[in-house]
Structures are given as structure tokens and as C-alpha cells.
Amino acid sequence: MFIDRQQELAFLNSLLERRHPGPAQMILMYGRRRVGKTSLLRNWSAQAGIPATYWSAEKEPAALQRRKLYATMLGMKASQAPVFESWVDVWDATAELIGNQRRILILDELPYAAEADPAMLSALQHAWDQHFKDSNLILVLCGSQVHVMETLMSRQSPLFGRMTGQWYLQPLSFASLREFLPAWSAEERVAGYAMVGGVPAYLEWLDPERSLTQNIRDVMLAPGSMFVAEPTFLLYDEVREPNVYLAVVKAIGQGAHTLNDISQASLIDKAHLSAYLARLQELHLVERRLPVTIPTNQLYKSRQGRYHLSDPYFRFYFRFLAPFHDTLTFDPERVLAQVKEGLRAFVGQTAFEEISRDWVIQQGKAGQLPFKPEVVGSHWSASVQVDVVAINWHEKQILLGECKWGQDGIDRQIVRELTEQKTPKILATLPDGGNAWHVHHAVFARRGFTPAARAEVERVSGIAVDLEMLDRPS
């Protein structure tokens, strides 16, 4: 199933027409595992209208990798292809084979090839300089080891300065879940987004013919489920001390967000913990969040940072499944009961707030807000927390939003708490005490609003956003 990716396809299609710095292009396409890189590149290359070769490196000796790549170029079995002594020989042969033909060459899981033979990247750099940069080749380097792929753009990389484009492939948006789970209600899709995010592979593992609860019980908690093995698999593929990293991730997933709390929960000394957290941030598995109300010039010295798991499935797994890992196979009903009990609060604190913030971003881009936000996030302090905050520092404009994933419609008191109690506290944290700032309000509700609440929102010229509006295709 291939869904969405219009922006990514537009970027890739633009490569076919580029003539600067030359017809030849070297592109970096990377992103976490399961995000759909291979499907995207295969779909694009199949419709590009020019010859294309897709090759994926495997964890095997470099000589076998070289032989398989050239066999793929020739369209023959690996056993029929010649054996090459070095990557220089492969690239020389490839350059002679391609000549000046307009062609796409996709090298997937590139880190496996570089790991098997560290000279591989230097040989590729030499081949690019000597053969390919003046050719008509579109070379796409792809990989799932995010940090390794990002280092290819650093000054220390042999390929530094050769890239003509790069794309970090993100998970799909919430709106895309309509295609994967068309029979689900909007509420179920929000919950599904809280559990697996927009990772295409995870969404395809779910059964669209079953309800949310049935998927949790019969798919996610089933013996041998890929969902249960996934977090450990991802970490073991990326780091050398997976058990230590698992302890850090587990601590964050179960509610430890400060350096001190994570250290106490994982029993890792703070002097060493920072290095592990930095590595997890490089892998885009953990993010350090700061209140969006902190001015840009003060961010670097702020101590209000909180660590959170970036990946929705990691959040779900370490919140609900990891604590019961030993009982998953013989007592899944107990785990299911725990999920049912805590899921509503979990969804409200994660996906619903994120979907609401994304709605503000999209409305701002479309010019549907009173101002164009420069930053969108949230605010927290000892005295006040606000779920959605959008700011334009230059114009001194701010939008404050409250999110409620409760069973009942929002009443007037919730709106007044936002406008009369939380707003003054937020303004007090802004430069000059919030003087001369223009304040706007928004309230996001799962179950809508009472008439009195709607009237209160209208009185302050705010925005009342219900689930139907959030679920509406953009």
C-alpha cells in the first residue's frame, strides 16, 4: 500500500529535470526503519520513465555485496556476475556500463556496505569525482541508521560537498490514517495514532477489519507479534550497549522526564547519562523539549528541558507493554485491562495534543489564524501548563490553547480557566511581562462544547475546535 508522500514525490521528480550543478545528482534519503523509504523510492523509480536499478546492501562480506550490486545492474543472478577485488573496480565497471545514459541508481541500506568495507565510501567519492558527476546518473543513497546517514554530510565524510540534495523521511500525518483504517471512527484513529503514529509498516500490521480493542488484543498482544519485538530490535540495530539504552528509554516511557528522574529510575549516573541521551537524540528516538515561551536567545541556557520519547509506538510500548513483558505471552488479558484503563489519559497527553498543535501549524500556513506563528509548542512551569502555544515574537502575538480528551463536552469553566487564570501567568513569563502582546485563544475538544462554553469562546474571539475539525482532510 502506497499512501500520501506528495511532497517527497515532487522532490524526487524534480531530480529528473535538474540541470544544476549538472544533470548528475547525488541524493541522500534517510529515516527510521519502517517509515517507508524503500516503498517510496521503488514507487518513484518505477514511474520515472527512465531505467532504474534498486540494490539493498545486506549484512554480508563486502566481496559478496559488490558482486550482488553489479549482478543487479546487469539483471542477472549473483552467481553469474564477476567477483571484484575492491569497490573501485565495481564503480569503474559501473561507470563503463552506464556511460552517459540517464539512469537512476538506488543504493539502500548503505551503512551495511560501509560497515563491511570502510573504503567503500572513499571509493564512491572517487568514482563520483572521476566518472559520475559529469554523467546523467541520479544516485540515491538510502539508509535507516539515521545517525550514520547524517554523518555522510559532515566534513569528516568522504562524500562531503558532493550531495546535491537530502531528504529526511518523516512518518505520515494523522490524516493518512483514513486510508489505512477507513472503518475506524475519528476517536479510534486518534487513539491508533497515539499508539503507532504514522509509521506505514506499523499501520499495515494493524487489521483494518477489526476494532481498536480487537487490534490491541489480537494483533499487538498476540504471541510472536512484531509489535512486541520491535523496540528491542530497533535499539539492537543502532547501539552497542542496547540494555543500557533500553533502561534509559524505559525510564522516560514510564514517566521520568528530567535528568535527575531518569538517572534515579535507570540507575545510571548523571555524568554518563547525558551521553546516552545525546545518542538517543541523534537517533531521533528521544527529544529534549523546552517551553516554547522561552525566547530564542535564552534557549541554550535554559534548565527547563524535559526528555520525551519521540516515537509514538515507543511511548505506547514502554508505558503499557514493557512493564508486563514477562506476562504478555500467558496473560494478555491482564495487559489489555491495563491498556484499557490508561489509554484515554495517554491519548489525551500525547496524540491529541500533538494533533492539535499540528492543526495550528497548518492553519497558520494557510493564513487561517490571526497571525502567522513562528514557533508552536507548549508551556509548562511550576505554576501553569498550557497544551498548545503558538508565538510570533516579532509581532508580539500569542495563541494559547487547551486540549481536553474527556468523555464530556467542554464547559464554560474550562474556557474561563484558560482565559482568566492561565493567560496572565503565561504573559508574566514573556519579555516585558507580556505588555503590548496580542493574545488569542483556542480550545480543542474530543466531545465538543456546551452552549455556554461556545458562547464564552466567542466572547473572547477564540477558536472552538472539535474532533470533526481536526479530522477533516486538509
VEXDREN-2710 file (C-alpha; in Angstrom, 1 decimal):
% VEXDREN-2710
k/r/px/py/pz
1/MET/0.0/0.0/0.0
2/PHE/1.4/3.4/-1.0
3/ILE/-0.2/6.4/0.5
4/ASP/0.4/10.1/0.5
5/ARG/4.1/11.3/0.1
6/GLN/3.1/14.0/-2.4
7/GLN/5.9/16.4/-1.2
8/GLU/8.5/13.6/-1.3
9/LEU/7.5/12.5/-4.8
10/ALA/7.6/16.1/-6.0
11/PHE/11.1/16.4/-4.7
12/LEU/12.2/13.2/-6.3
13/ASN/10.5/14.1/-9.6
14/SER/12.4/17.4/-9.7
15/LEU/15.6/15.5/-9.8
16/LEU/14.7/14.2/-13.3
17/GLU/14.6/17.8/-14.6
18/ARG/17.5/19.3/-12.7
19/ARG/20.5/20.7/-14.7
20/HIS/22.3/22.3/-11.8
21/PRO/25.0/21.8/-10.7
22/GLY/24.7/19.3/-13.5
23/PRO/22.3/16.6/-14.8
24/ALA/24.1/14.2/-12.3
25/GLN/22.6/14.2/-8.8
26/MET/23.7/12.6/-5.6
27/ILE/20.8/12.5/-3.1
28/LEU/20.6/11.3/0.5
29/MET/17.3/9.8/1.5
30/TYR/17.1/8.6/5.1
31/GLY/14.8/7.9/8.0
32/ARG/14.0/5.5/10.8
33/ARG/13.1/1.9/10.0
34/ARG/9.6/1.0/8.8
35/VAL/9.0/4.6/7.7
36/GLY/8.5/3.7/4.0
37/LYS/11.8/4.7/2.3
38/THR/12.0/1.6/0.1
39/SER/8.4/1.8/-1.0
40/LEU/8.7/5.5/-1.8
41/LEU/11.9/5.0/-3.9
42/ARG/10.6/1.9/-5.7
43/ASN/7.3/3.6/-6.5
44/TRP/9.0/6.7/-7.8
45/SER/11.7/4.9/-9.8
46/ALA/9.0/2.7/-11.4
47/GLN/7.2/5.7/-12.7
48/ALA/10.2/7.9/-13.6
49/GLY/10.3/6.8/-17.2
50/ILE/14.0/6.1/-17.3
51/PRO/16.0/2.9/-16.4
52/ALA/16.4/2.4/-12.7
53/THR/18.3/0.0/-10.5
54/TYR/17.5/-0.7/-6.9
55/TRP/20.0/-2.5/-4.7
56/SER/19.9/-3.1/-1.0
57/ALA/23.0/-4.0/1.0
58/GLU/22.8/-6.8/3.4
59/LYS/25.0/-7.7/6.4
60/GLU/27.5/-9.9/4.5
61/PRO/31.1/-9.8/3.3
62/ALA/32.0/-6.9/1.1
63/ALA/33.0/-9.1/-1.8
64/LEU/29.6/-10.6/-1.9
65/GLN/27.9/-7.1/-1.7
66/ARG/30.0/-5.9/-4.7
67/ARG/29.1/-9.0/-6.7
68/LYS/25.4/-8.6/-6.0
69/LEU/25.3/-5.0/-6.8
70/TYR/26.9/-5.5/-10.2
71/ALA/24.6/-8.5/-10.9
72/THR/21.6/-6.3/-10.1
73/MET/22.9/-3.7/-12.6
74/LEU/23.2/-6.4/-15.2
75/GLY/19.9/-8.0/-14.3
76/MET/21.4/-11.5/-13.7
77/LYS/21.9/-13.9/-10.9
78/ALA/24.7/-13.1/-8.4
79/SER/26.4/-16.4/-9.2
80/GLN/26.8/-15.3/-12.8
81/ALA/28.4/-11.9/-12.1
82/PRO/32.2/-11.3/-11.8
83/VAL/33.9/-11.0/-8.5
84/PHE/35.5/-7.7/-7.8
85/GLU/38.6/-7.2/-5.6
86/SER/37.6/-3.6/-4.5
87/TRP/34.8/-1.1/-4.7
88/VAL/37.0/1.0/-7.0
89/ASP/36.7/-1.9/-9.5
90/VAL/33.0/-2.0/-9.1
91/TRP/32.5/1.7/-9.7
92/ASP/34.8/1.7/-12.7
93/ALA/32.8/-1.2/-14.2
94/THR/29.5/0.5/-13.3
95/ALA/30.6/3.8/-15.0
96/GLU/31.6/1.9/-18.1
97/LEU/28.2/0.1/-18.1
98/ILE/26.1/3.2/-17.6
99/GLY/28.1/5.5/-19.9
100/ASN/26.1/8.7/-20.5
101/GLN/22.7/7.0/-20.1
102/ARG/20.1/8.8/-18.0
103/ARG/19.6/6.3/-15.2
104/ILE/18.6/6.0/-11.5
105/LEU/20.7/4.0/-9.2
106/ILE/19.4/3.5/-5.6
107/LEU/21.8/2.1/-3.0
108/ASP/19.7/1.1/0.0
109/GLU/20.9/0.3/3.5
110/LEU/24.2/1.9/2.6
111/PRO/25.6/1.7/6.2
112/TYR/25.8/-2.1/5.9
113/ALA/28.1/-1.7/2.9
114/ALA/30.2/1.0/4.6
115/GLU/30.5/-1.2/7.7
116/ALA/31.6/-4.3/5.7
117/ASP/34.3/-2.2/3.9
118/PRO/35.2/1.2/5.3
119/ALA/36.9/2.0/2.0
120/MET/33.5/1.8/0.2
121/LEU/32.7/5.5/0.8
122/SER/36.1/6.8/-0.3
123/ALA/35.8/4.6/-3.5
124/LEU/32.3/6.1/-4.2
125/GLN/33.7/9.6/-3.7
126/HIS/36.5/8.9/-6.2
127/ALA/34.0/7.4/-8.6
128/TRP/31.7/10.4/-8.3
129/ASP/34.6/12.9/-9.0
130/GLN/36.1/10.9/-11.8
131/HIS/33.0/9.4/-13.5
132/PHE/29.6/10.2/-12.3
133/LYS/29.4/14.0/-11.6
134/ASP/29.7/14.7/-15.3
135/SER/27.3/12.0/-16.3
136/ASN/23.5/11.7/-16.4
137/LEU/23.3/9.4/-13.3
138/ILE/20.8/10.1/-10.5
139/LEU/22.4/8.4/-7.5
140/VAL/20.2/7.9/-4.4
141/LEU/21.9/6.9/-1.1
142/CYS/19.4/5.5/1.3
143/GLY/19.6/4.1/4.9
144/SER/17.8/3.5/8.1
145/GLN/20.7/4.1/10.6
146/VAL/19.8/7.8/10.9
147/HIS/23.0/9.0/12.7
148/VAL/25.3/7.1/10.2
149/MET/23.4/8.6/7.3
150/GLU/23.6/12.1/8.7
151/THR/27.4/11.8/9.1
152/LEU/27.7/11.4/5.4
153/MET/27.0/15.1/5.1
154/SER/29.7/16.1/7.7
155/ARG/33.1/17.4/6.9
156/GLN/34.7/14.2/8.0
157/SER/32.8/12.2/5.4
158/PRO/34.5/11.3/2.0
159/LEU/31.2/12.4/0.4
160/PHE/31.2/15.9/2.0
161/GLY/30.3/18.5/-0.6
162/ARG/29.1/16.0/-3.2
163/MET/25.4/15.8/-2.2
164/THR/23.0/17.8/-4.3
165/GLY/20.0/17.1/-2.1
166/GLN/18.8/15.4/1.0
167/TRP/15.5/14.3/2.5
168/TYR/14.7/13.1/6.0
169/LEU/11.6/10.9/5.6
170/GLN/9.1/11.5/8.4
171/PRO/6.2/9.3/9.4
172/LEU/2.9/10.0/7.7
173/SER/0.5/12.6/9.1
174/PHE/-2.6/11.8/11.2
175/ALA/-4.8/12.5/8.1
176/SER/-3.2/9.5/6.4
177/LEU/-4.8/7.0/8.8
178/ARG/-8.0/7.4/7.0
179/GLU/-6.5/5.4/4.1
180/PHE/-5.2/2.6/6.3
181/LEU/-8.1/2.4/8.8
182/PRO/-11.2/3.6/6.9
183/ALA/-13.7/1.8/9.0
184/TRP/-12.5/3.3/12.3
185/SER/-14.1/6.3/13.9
186/ALA/-12.1/9.5/14.3
187/GLU/-11.7/8.8/18.0
188/GLU/-10.3/5.3/17.2
189/ARG/-7.9/6.8/14.7
190/VAL/-6.6/9.4/17.2
191/ALA/-6.0/6.5/19.7
192/GLY/-4.4/4.5/16.9
193/TYR/-2.1/7.5/16.1
194/ALA/-1.2/7.7/19.8
195/MET/-0.1/4.0/19.7
196/VAL/1.7/3.7/16.4
197/GLY/2.0/7.2/15.0
198/GLY/2.3/7.5/11.2
199/VAL/4.8/4.7/10.6
200/PRO/3.5/2.9/7.5
201/ALA/4.7/-0.5/8.4
202/TYR/3.0/-0.4/11.8
203/LEU/-0.2/0.8/10.3
204/GLU/-0.1/-2.1/7.8
205/TRP/0.4/-4.6/10.6
206/LEU/-3.0/-3.5/12.1
207/ASP/-6.1/-5.2/10.8
208/PRO/-8.5/-2.6/9.4
209/GLU/-11.4/-5.0/9.7
210/ARG/-11.0/-5.2/13.4
211/SER/-11.8/-2.6/16.0
212/LEU/-9.2/-0.7/18.0
213/THR/-9.6/-3.0/21.1
214/GLN/-9.5/-6.1/18.9
215/ASN/-6.3/-5.0/17.3
216/ILE/-4.7/-4.4/20.7
217/ARG/-5.7/-7.9/21.9
218/ASP/-5.4/-10.0/18.8
219/VAL/-2.6/-8.2/16.8
220/MET/-0.4/-6.2/19.2
221/LEU/-0.5/-8.6/22.1
222/ALA/-0.6/-11.8/20.1
223/PRO/2.2/-14.4/20.7
224/GLY/5.0/-13.7/18.3
225/SER/3.7/-10.3/17.4
226/MET/6.2/-8.0/15.7
227/PHE/4.9/-5.2/17.8
228/VAL/6.3/-6.8/21.0
229/ALA/9.8/-7.3/19.5
230/GLU/10.1/-4.0/17.6
231/PRO/11.6/-1.6/20.2
232/THR/14.4/-4.0/21.2
233/PHE/15.1/-4.8/17.5
234/LEU/15.5/-1.1/16.6
235/LEU/17.8/-0.4/19.5
236/TYR/20.0/-3.5/19.0
237/ASP/20.5/-2.4/15.4
238/GLU/21.6/1.1/16.3
239/VAL/23.7/1.0/19.5
240/ARG/26.4/-1.1/21.1
241/GLU/25.0/-1.2/24.7
242/PRO/21.3/-1.9/24.0
243/ASN/20.5/-2.9/27.5
244/VAL/21.7/0.4/28.9
245/TYR/19.8/2.3/26.3
246/LEU/16.7/0.2/27.0
247/ALA/16.9/1.2/30.6
248/VAL/17.0/4.9/29.7
249/VAL/14.2/4.6/27.2
250/LYS/12.1/2.6/29.7
251/ALA/12.6/5.2/32.4
252/ILE/11.4/8.0/30.1
253/GLY/8.5/5.9/28.8
254/GLN/7.3/5.3/32.4
255/GLY/7.2/9.0/33.3
256/ALA/10.8/10.1/34.1
257/HIS/11.5/13.3/32.1
258/THR/14.2/15.2/34.0
259/LEU/17.8/14.2/34.1
260/ASN/17.6/13.5/37.8
261/ASP/14.5/11.4/37.5
262/ILE/15.8/9.4/34.6
263/SER/19.1/8.8/36.5
264/GLN/17.2/7.5/39.5
265/ALA/14.9/5.3/37.5
266/SER/17.6/3.8/35.3
267/LEU/20.3/3.7/38.0
268/ILE/22.7/5.4/35.5
269/ASP/24.9/8.1/36.9
270/LYS/24.1/11.6/35.6
271/ALA/27.7/12.0/34.5
272/HIS/27.2/9.2/32.0
273/LEU/23.5/9.6/31.3
274/SER/23.9/12.8/29.2
275/ALA/25.9/10.9/26.6
276/TYR/23.3/8.2/26.3
277/LEU/20.5/10.8/26.0
278/ALA/22.6/12.6/23.3
279/ARG/22.9/9.4/21.3
280/LEU/19.2/8.7/21.6
281/GLN/18.5/12.2/20.3
282/GLU/20.8/11.6/17.4
283/LEU/18.8/8.6/16.6
284/HIS/15.6/10.6/16.8
285/LEU/14.2/8.3/19.4
286/VAL/14.3/10.9/22.2
287/GLU/13.8/14.6/22.1
288/ARG/14.5/17.4/24.6
289/ARG/11.6/19.7/24.8
290/LEU/11.6/23.3/26.2
291/PRO/8.7/25.6/26.8
292/VAL/8.0/27.4/23.6
293/THR/7.6/30.7/25.6
294/ILE/11.4/30.8/26.2
295/PRO/12.9/33.5/23.9
296/THR/15.3/32.1/21.3
297/ASN/18.3/33.8/22.7
298/GLN/17.7/32.1/26.1
299/LEU/17.1/28.5/24.9
300/TYR/20.7/27.4/25.1
301/LYS/21.0/28.1/28.9
302/SER/17.5/27.0/30.0
303/ARG/17.3/24.3/32.6
304/GLN/13.6/23.6/31.9
305/GLY/14.2/20.9/29.3
306/ARG/12.3/17.7/29.6
307/TYR/13.1/14.5/27.8
308/HIS/10.4/12.6/25.9
309/LEU/10.2/9.7/23.6
310/SER/9.8/10.9/20.0
311/ASP/8.3/7.7/18.6
312/PRO/4.6/7.1/19.4
313/TYR/5.0/3.4/19.5
314/PHE/7.9/3.6/21.8
315/ARG/5.8/5.7/24.1
316/PHE/2.9/3.2/24.0
317/TYR/5.2/0.2/24.4
318/PHE/7.2/1.4/27.3
319/ARG/4.1/2.9/29.0
320/PHE/1.8/-0.2/28.7
321/LEU/3.7/-3.3/27.5
322/ALA/7.2/-3.2/28.8
323/PRO/6.2/-3.3/32.5
324/PHE/4.4/-6.6/31.7
325/HIS/6.8/-8.1/29.2
326/ASP/7.1/-11.4/31.1
327/THR/3.4/-11.9/31.3
328/LEU/2.5/-10.9/27.7
329/THR/2.5/-14.5/26.3
330/PHE/0.5/-16.2/29.0
331/ASP/-1.7/-13.4/30.4
332/PRO/-2.5/-10.9/27.6
333/GLU/-5.9/-10.1/29.1
334/ARG/-4.2/-8.6/32.2
335/VAL/-2.2/-6.4/29.9
336/LEU/-5.3/-5.5/27.9
337/ALA/-7.0/-4.4/31.0
338/GLN/-4.1/-2.1/31.9
339/VAL/-4.2/-0.6/28.4
340/LYS/-8.0/0.0/28.6
341/GLU/-7.7/1.6/32.0
342/GLY/-4.9/4.1/31.0
343/LEU/-5.4/4.6/27.3
344/ARG/-7.8/7.6/27.4
345/ALA/-5.3/9.7/29.6
346/PHE/-2.4/8.5/27.4
347/VAL/-4.1/9.6/24.2
348/GLY/-5.0/13.0/25.7
349/GLN/-1.5/13.7/26.8
350/THR/0.2/12.6/23.6
351/ALA/-1.5/12.3/20.3
352/PHE/-4.4/14.7/20.9
353/GLU/-2.2/17.5/22.0
354/GLU/0.2/16.8/19.1
355/ILE/-2.6/16.7/16.5
356/SER/-3.9/20.0/17.9
357/ARG/-0.5/21.6/17.7
358/ASP/-0.2/20.3/14.1
359/TRP/-3.6/21.8/13.3
360/VAL/-2.4/25.2/14.5
361/ILE/0.7/24.9/12.3
362/GLN/-1.4/24.0/9.2
363/GLN/-3.9/26.7/9.9
364/GLY/-1.1/29.2/10.3
365/LYS/0.5/28.2/7.0
366/ALA/-3.0/28.5/5.3
367/GLY/-3.4/32.0/6.7
368/GLN/-6.5/31.0/8.7
369/LEU/-5.1/32.3/12.1
370/PRO/-5.0/36.0/13.2
371/PHE/-1.2/35.8/12.8
372/LYS/1.5/33.5/11.3
373/PRO/3.2/31.5/14.1
374/GLU/7.0/31.4/14.2
375/VAL/7.0/28.6/16.7
376/VAL/4.4/26.2/18.0
377/GLY/4.7/24.1/21.1
378/SER/3.5/24.1/24.7
379/HIS/4.4/25.7/28.0
380/TRP/5.0/24.3/31.5
381/SER/6.3/25.7/34.7
382/ALA/5.7/25.2/38.4
383/SER/2.6/27.5/38.3
384/VAL/0.9/26.8/34.9
385/GLN/0.8/24.4/32.0
386/VAL/-0.7/25.2/28.6
387/ASP/-1.0/22.4/25.9
388/VAL/-0.8/24.5/22.8
389/VAL/1.1/27.7/22.4
390/ALA/1.9/29.5/19.1
391/ILE/4.0/32.6/19.1
392/ASN/5.1/35.3/16.7
393/TRP/7.9/37.0/18.6
394/HIS/8.3/39.8/16.0
395/GLU/4.6/40.8/16.1
396/LYS/4.1/40.0/19.8
397/GLN/1.3/37.7/19.0
398/ILE/0.5/34.6/21.0
399/LEU/-2.2/31.9/20.8
400/LEU/-2.9/29.8/24.0
401/GLY/-4.8/26.5/23.6
402/GLU/-6.3/24.0/25.9
403/CYS/-6.9/20.3/24.9
404/LYS/-9.4/18.1/26.6
405/TRP/-9.8/14.4/25.6
406/GLY/-12.5/13.8/28.2
407/GLN/-15.8/11.9/28.0
408/ASP/-17.9/15.0/28.2
409/GLY/-18.2/18.3/26.3
410/ILE/-16.1/21.2/27.5
411/ASP/-18.0/23.6/29.8
412/ARG/-17.6/27.3/30.3
413/GLN/-15.4/26.9/33.4
414/ILE/-12.6/25.3/31.4
415/VAL/-12.6/28.2/28.9
416/ARG/-12.5/30.7/31.8
417/GLU/-9.7/28.9/33.5
418/LEU/-7.7/29.3/30.2
419/THR/-8.5/33.0/29.6
420/GLU/-8.7/34.3/33.2
421/GLN/-6.2/32.2/35.2
422/LYS/-3.6/30.7/32.8
423/THR/-3.3/33.6/30.4
424/PRO/-2.0/36.1/33.0
425/LYS/0.6/33.6/34.2
426/ILE/1.8/33.0/30.7
427/LEU/2.1/36.7/29.9
428/ALA/4.1/37.2/33.0
429/THR/6.8/34.9/31.6
430/LEU/7.2/36.8/28.4
431/PRO/9.6/39.6/27.8
432/ASP/8.5/42.9/29.4
433/GLY/5.9/41.0/31.4
434/GLY/3.7/40.4/28.3
435/ASN/3.0/44.1/27.9
436/ALA/1.6/45.1/24.4
437/TRP/1.1/41.4/23.4
438/HIS/-1.9/40.4/21.4
439/VAL/-3.5/37.2/22.9
440/HIS/-5.7/34.7/21.1
441/HIS/-7.3/31.6/22.5
442/ALA/-8.3/28.2/21.2
443/VAL/-9.9/25.2/22.8
444/PHE/-9.7/21.7/21.4
445/ALA/-12.3/19.2/22.5
446/ARG/-12.9/15.5/21.9
447/ARG/-16.7/15.7/22.7
448/GLY/-17.5/19.2/21.6
449/PHE/-18.7/22.1/23.7
450/THR/-21.7/23.1/25.9
451/PRO/-23.6/26.1/24.5
452/ALA/-22.3/28.1/27.4
453/ALA/-18.7/27.2/26.6
454/ARG/-19.2/28.1/22.9
455/ALA/-20.6/31.4/23.9
456/GLU/-17.6/32.0/26.2
457/VAL/-15.2/31.2/23.4
458/GLU/-17.0/33.6/21.0
459/ARG/-16.9/36.3/23.7
460/VAL/-13.1/36.3/23.7
461/SER/-13.0/35.9/19.9
462/GLY/-11.4/32.5/20.4
463/ILE/-11.5/29.3/18.3
464/ALA/-13.5/26.3/19.3
465/VAL/-12.0/23.2/17.6
466/ASP/-13.8/19.9/17.8
467/LEU/-12.7/16.4/16.7
468/GLU/-14.6/16.8/13.4
469/MET/-12.5/19.8/12.5
470/LEU/-9.2/18.1/13.5
471/ASP/-10.2/15.0/11.5
472/ARG/-11.2/17.0/8.4
473/PRO/-8.9/16.3/5.4
474/SER/-6.7/19.4/4.6
END
